[in-house]
Amino acid sequence: MLIGRIRDEFVKLEFEIAHGPLVPHVTAAEIRAHLGSHYAFKQNMPLEEVTADVEAMLRKWQVQVTHPRYFGLYNPSVTAAGVVAETLVAMFNPQLANWRTSPAANEIERHTLGWLAVKFGLPQASIATFTSGGMEANLSAVVVALTHAFPEYGENGLRSLKGEPAIYLTEEAHHGFNKIAHMIGLGRRNLRVIGTDSGLKMNVEELKRRVDEDRRAGWLPCMVVGNAGTTAAGVVDPLPAIGAFCNDAGLWFHADAAWGGAAVVSPALRHHLAGIELADSITCDAHKWLSVPMGAGMFFCRHRESVAQAFRSDITYMPGKTTGQLGDAAVTFDPLTHSAQWSRRFIGLKLFMTLAERGEAGYAEMIEHQARMGDLLRDQLMASGWRIVNSTPLPVICFTRDGLAPTSLLAEMRDKKIAWMSEANIAGTPVIRACITSFRTTEQDIEFVVNGLNELFAEGMHRKTALS
Ligand SMILES: *Cc1c(COP(=O)(O)O)cnc(C)c1O
């Protein structure tokens, strides 16, 4: 009953969002005035009234990221199963810190993660946990990699090491790694930025040279981050070559597949991520291309023991401790002692329920549909004279043309409800970036957007003047 009502409301909302504005025109002062005048919290309010008001604020005052023509920053349209799952989780409020308190929820997560671990080609003995997002998963990867490489790191800290640990990545890697290096006391400069080729892929020869030079200079190279779909341009680094080099050189290979990782679910697309099966650890977000509500990241690691070392905690007040690995049917583990979080919500249910409702083939179709819409957008843009500046089989298209002034064109596109796209900087050039993030985007949407874009550009107002 509840499910039916939620689904009906959700379908109605999806329709209204698809036909409404994409961007809000509101100031902080306007919102604060509303909150100040309605919510002094001195009087109580019926829940119906609060709900209606909050819904009105969300309809008016946000970028509608579930709009089918939101071609934005990996914020997906969400499945109805995901919405129902979030409601169930809130109602039962399971605590997943340890296995004993929530056996059903813990096993549902393990079952779901095990399914995806197989798709990634990881061994049965791997371990995986849900995270708040890709940032926490990447943080986990760095902490586990350091613990693996330097057993003394946990007790005595980085200062006890005989040199400075170094992590290798490209300029295209997610900028969250800078925060991670800062937060854990590694230092931002210990991220060694490796050059890219003309396709923005990591230059593996340069990687080898830098690691060699750093070793000779007394650094302690320990980890390489390979992108399986960069945030700006969807580029997949040469994962097989990075994996082979890391294996030879004794380095931890982390694959950041926060967005692109979902491609492994599709039999047609998975070969684009070849080499990811060599990774020591993988980040993948369910709240991006797997289309469930935020926040749902995932951290996969083939070294169960290093994960247990990195997040160990000798606590006496929690219910019976449990340990074990994904592939071992008889054994369980407590997420509390195998991940960064302590109290832990039931993050994985939305992925489990979407997968159960659509089936593996249905999920693959959702992902492939978005890849097809990306291909269509790319083709139609090229056919009308735009230049594509990134190279990826995934649905992120970065494009420009001579004389384009992207900022004003994008603003007009948003206001006219044509599409939401972002501006990106590719190899020093400002370009337009369009990513298909909704499984509800149709061919008609793509045609509508390309026509709208062409008309606005033809009007001539969004070109640079000769002098600028
Ligand atoms: C989005 C993204 C992240 C960060 O993930 P969040 O879920 O936003 O925390 C990390 N790496 C890549 C490649 C991403 O696209």
The ligand as an SDF file (V2000), in Angstrom:
LIG
                    3D

 15 15  0  0  0  0  0  0  0  0999 V2000
   32.3650   11.6970   -8.3830 C   0  0  0  0  0  0  0  0  0  0  0  0
   33.7290   11.1930   -8.3530 C   0  0  0  0  0  0  0  0  0  0  0  0
   34.4160   11.0160   -7.1450 C   0  0  0  0  0  0  0  0  0  0  0  0
   33.8370   11.4870   -5.8320 C   0  0  0  0  0  0  0  0  0  0  0  0
   32.7130   10.7350   -5.5010 O   0  0  0  0  0  0  0  0  0  0  0  0
   31.5590   11.3120   -4.5630 P   0  0  0  0  0  0  0  0  0  0  0  0
   30.5450   10.2340   -4.6240 O   0  0  0  0  0  0  0  0  0  0  0  0
   31.1340   12.6010   -5.1470 O   0  0  0  0  0  0  0  0  0  0  0  0
   32.1350   11.4670   -3.1990 O   0  0  0  0  0  0  0  0  0  0  0  0
   35.6550   10.4400   -7.1780 C   0  0  0  0  0  0  0  0  0  0  0  0
   36.2160   10.0540   -8.3490 N   0  0  0  0  0  0  0  0  0  0  0  0
   35.6090   10.2130   -9.5230 C   0  0  0  0  0  0  0  0  0  0  0  0
   36.2830    9.7530  -10.7810 C   0  0  0  0  0  0  0  0  0  0  0  0
   34.3320   10.7940   -9.5750 C   0  0  0  0  0  0  0  0  0  0  0  0
   33.7290   10.9540  -10.7530 O   0  0  0  0  0  0  0  0  0  0  0  0
  1  2  1  0
  2  3  1  0
  2 14  2  0
  3  4  1  0
  3 10  2  0
  4  5  1  0
  5  6  1  0
  6  7  2  0
  6  8  1  0
  6  9  1  0
 10 11  1  0
 11 12  2  0
 12 13  1  0
 12 14  1  0
 14 15  1  0
M  END
$$$$
